[in-house]
Amino acid sequence: MSGSNRNPSQINPNIQEIAFVLFSEIRQLIDAAKQRAAFALNAEITLLYWQVGDRYM
């Protein structure tokens, strides 16, 4: 029952800090995935144009 004696104002900053760190890490993962996807897309588009040019030029 010692946990019930905690002051909610002491708990919230810890939860907020953990949530901030968690969301920051998730955001970094999303940004990294976007960069990898953009790189892969650019590589595929370049390859497509190269193949089209090679075939018809």
C-alpha angles and dihedrals in degrees: 000000000000088000091064090061092066118116110238090223088062093051099047098062090053092049091046092050093048091047091049092051092045094050091045090054092047090049090052090051091050092048092049091049091050091052092050091048092049091049092049092047092050091049092051093047090049090050091048093051090046092052093046091049092046092050100044105028 
